[in-house]
Each structure stands twice: as C-alpha cells, then as structure tokens.
C-alpha cells in the first residue's frame, strides 16, 4: 500500500473538516446568537401587548344642575354633614345665595355662579307633576327655631329656618315625631327622593349649621332641576 505523505494527510484532514462544516450549515440554519449570552436571541422583534385605554365616564344625573363633589356622602346619610370637608364660612363669601334642586334632591351653597358646598336634601313630593315645594326666587326670613311640631300633619323637625311664607316653608332637619325622635324611615329618603309636605329637609348637622349661620335676607332660588 502506498504511503500517504504528511502533506497529503493534512489535506485530507482539512477537507474532512470543511465537509463537516458544509453539512453543519445545511442541516442547522444559522441563528444570530450573542456569544456573551448564548440563550439570548439578538435582534428578535418582540411585540408588546398594550391594553386598550378605557375612557372613564362620569355619569351626570340630568336632574342635577351641578356635578356632585367627590366627597359627598351617599344618599340617605342624615346623621353627618353632606360633605366630608368643613362647612364654608358664609360671611367670607363674596356673593352668597342658595340654589335648590327639587328633582335633584340637592341644596347648594353658592358663591356667585360657583357651588361651594353641596347638601343632600328632600323637598316636596310631586302631585300631578307639581312639587309641594314652590319654585321661584325667595329670601331667608327672620323666623327660625330649635324645634317645631305640626299637630295636623303629625310631623316635626329640628333647627328650622323660614325662607317663604314666614314659617310656612322651611329649611329643617329630617323629620321628627311627637317625641322629637327622628323618623328614620323618612330620614333615609334624604338625597334620594322628594318626601316632604313642601319644606326642604336636610341632614342633622347641615340644618343645624344653617340655623346658626345663615343670614336673614339670603337669596333662595328653587327650581325643579
């Protein structure tokens, strides 16, 4: 057998290596792999899923002339003041007046055209499309007191202020019985629905505050909406 020279042997080895490399390239497609991080694919395009933006819709009751403040208590809250913030200083307001929404079950303390405090309320019930609370522009009158009780209607209230008819139409607390006890079933209607015989019911703290601080002569505007 003819001996293979060292040169020929080297050529055979190199040829064998090249053949193996060619088969490796054919059998295993090229991947762009980072040598520094063998498991990381370089230049691979990753599509990040982005959740669609959901537009937050704030429902506005069509019966409300102004949106409810964020700190307004839930309807039916009669033991606490309507907003968690302190009652405003009425004397410091530049143009104080009161706006009443019968259908909205709200009373607003206004400074010019801006509501500065919102109160849950219940006004007169509707009969044949008309509330027992009269609409129009009025003014706070001198008559006010700590309690009253109407014998004919068998209902009373605490801390009242007259705004029309010199004792006929009042701002007052949620109703009381003959023993000056809160009528809880009626009180729970506060801010939810019309419930009175014509007066405007407020929570215990709100009515007490107005009784103590609301000046005589303050304009009161009552509207259905």
C-alpha positions in Angstrom: 0.0 0.0 0.0 1.4 3.4 -1.0 2.2 5.6 2.0 0.4 8.9 2.3 2.8 11.8 2.8 2.3 14.3 5.7 1.2 16.9 3.2 -1.4 14.7 1.8 -2.6 13.7 5.3 -3.1 17.4 6.2 -5.1 18.0 3.0 -7.3 15.1 3.9 -7.9 16.4 7.4 -8.7 19.9 6.2 -11.0 18.5 3.5 -12.8 16.4 6.1 -13.3 19.5 8.4 -14.6 21.6 5.5 -17.0 18.8 4.6 -18.3 18.6 8.1 -18.8 22.4 8.3 -20.7 22.4 5.0 -23.1 19.7 6.3 -23.5 21.6 9.6 -24.5 24.7 7.7 -27.0 22.8 5.6 -28.5 20.8 8.4 -28.6 23.6 11.1 -29.8 27.1 9.8 -27.8 30.0 11.0 -29.1 31.8 14.1 -27.8 35.2 15.2 -26.8 34.3 18.7 -24.9 36.5 21.1 -21.7 34.8 22.3 -21.8 36.7 25.5 -25.3 35.4 26.3 -25.9 32.1 24.4 -29.6 31.9 25.4 -30.5 35.5 24.2 -31.7 36.0 20.7 -30.3 39.2 19.3 -32.4 41.4 17.0 -35.5 39.4 17.7 -38.6 41.7 17.4 -40.9 41.3 20.4 -44.4 42.8 20.1 -45.6 44.1 23.5 -49.3 43.8 24.0 -50.8 47.1 25.2 -54.1 47.1 26.9 -56.6 49.5 25.2 -57.2 52.7 27.1 -60.6 52.7 28.7 -62.2 56.2 28.9 -63.7 56.8 32.4 -67.2 58.1 32.0 -68.6 60.0 34.9 -72.4 59.7 35.0 -74.1 63.0 35.5 -77.7 63.0 36.7 -79.8 65.1 34.2 -81.7 66.5 37.2 -78.6 67.9 38.8 -77.6 71.5 37.9 -74.0 70.8 39.1 -72.0 67.6 39.4 -71.8 66.0 42.8 -68.5 66.7 44.6 -66.2 63.7 45.2 -66.6 63.9 49.0 -70.4 63.9 49.0 -71.9 61.3 51.4 -74.1 58.5 50.0 -77.8 59.4 49.6 -79.6 58.5 52.7 -76.9 59.8 55.0 -78.7 62.0 57.6 -76.5 61.8 60.7 -73.5 63.5 59.2 -72.8 66.6 57.2 -73.2 66.1 53.5 -69.6 66.7 52.5 -66.6 65.5 54.5 -65.0 68.9 54.3 -65.8 71.6 56.8 -68.9 73.8 56.2 -67.8 77.0 54.5 -67.6 80.4 56.3 -70.7 82.0 54.9 -69.6 85.5 56.0 -66.5 85.3 53.9 -68.3 84.5 50.6 -68.4 87.4 48.1 -71.9 86.7 46.8 -73.8 84.2 49.0 -77.1 82.6 47.8 -78.8 79.2 47.9 -79.8 77.1 44.9 -82.4 74.3 45.5 -82.9 71.4 43.0 -86.2 69.6 43.8 -85.8 66.7 41.4 -82.0 66.5 42.1 -82.6 66.3 45.8 -79.8 68.8 46.5 -79.3 72.2 48.1 -76.2 74.2 47.0 -74.5 77.0 48.9 -73.4 79.3 46.1 -70.7 82.0 45.8 -71.7 83.9 42.6 -72.0 81.2 40.0 -70.0 78.5 41.8 -71.3 75.9 44.3 -69.0 75.8 47.3 -71.0 73.3 49.3 -73.5 70.6 48.3 -76.1 69.2 50.7 -78.3 66.2 50.4 -82.0 67.2 50.6 -85.6 66.1 50.2 -88.2 68.6 49.0 -91.9 68.4 48.5 -93.5 65.3 46.9 -95.0 65.7 43.4 -98.7 65.6 42.8 -99.9 65.8 39.2 -96.5 66.8 38.0 -96.1 69.6 40.5 -94.0 69.6 43.7 -95.4 70.7 47.1 -92.3 72.9 47.3 -92.9 76.2 45.3 -90.4 77.2 42.7 -89.1 80.8 42.3 -86.8 83.3 44.0 -87.2 84.0 47.7 -85.2 85.2 50.7 -84.4 83.8 54.1 -86.8 85.3 56.7 -86.5 86.0 60.4 -88.4 83.0 61.7 -86.2 80.2 62.9 -86.1 77.9 65.9 -84.6 74.8 67.6 -87.7 72.5 67.1 -91.3 72.5 65.9 -94.1 70.0 65.6 -97.1 70.3 63.3 -100.1 68.7 65.1 -102.3 68.4 61.9 -99.6 66.7 59.9 -98.2 64.8 63.0 -94.6 65.6 61.9 -92.0 68.0 63.2 -88.3 68.7 62.8 -85.2 70.3 64.5 -83.3 73.5 63.7 -85.6 75.3 61.2 -85.3 78.5 59.1 -88.1 80.1 57.1 -87.5 81.0 53.5 -91.1 81.7 52.3 -94.4 82.4 53.9 -93.0 83.4 57.3 -92.9 79.9 58.8 -94.8 78.1 56.1 -91.8 76.8 54.0 -88.7 76.0 55.9 -85.2 74.5 55.7 -85.1 72.0 58.6 -83.7 68.7 59.7 -85.0 65.3 58.7 -88.4 64.9 60.3 -89.2 64.0 63.9 -92.2 62.5 65.7 -94.2 63.9 68.6 -91.4 63.0 71.0 -88.7 64.8 68.9 -87.3 61.4 67.8 -86.0 61.1 64.2 -88.4 59.3 61.9 -85.7 57.0 60.4 -87.7 55.7 57.5 -88.3 59.2 56.4 -84.7 60.3 57.1 -83.3 57.6 54.8 -85.0 59.2 51.9 -82.6 62.2 52.1 -80.9 62.9 48.8 -82.9 60.1 47.1 -86.4 61.3 46.6 -88.9 64.0 47.3 -90.6 63.3 50.6 -91.9 66.4 52.4 -95.1 68.4 52.5 -93.3 71.4 51.0 -90.3 72.2 53.3 -86.7 71.3 52.4 -85.2 68.6 54.6 -81.5 68.5 55.4 -79.2 66.3 57.5 -79.0 66.9 61.2 -75.6 68.7 61.0 -76.4 70.7 57.8 -79.7 72.0 59.2 -78.1 73.0 62.5 -75.3 74.8 60.6 -77.8 76.8 58.5 -79.9 77.5 61.6 -76.8 79.0 63.4 -75.0 80.7 60.5 -77.4 81.6 57.5 -78.0 85.3 57.4 -81.5 86.7 57.1 -82.1 88.1 53.6 -80.0 85.4 51.8 -81.4 84.8 48.3 -83.0 81.4 47.8 -83.7 80.1 44.2 -85.8 77.0 44.0 -86.1 75.1 40.7 -87.4 71.7 39.6 -84.0 70.7 38.2 
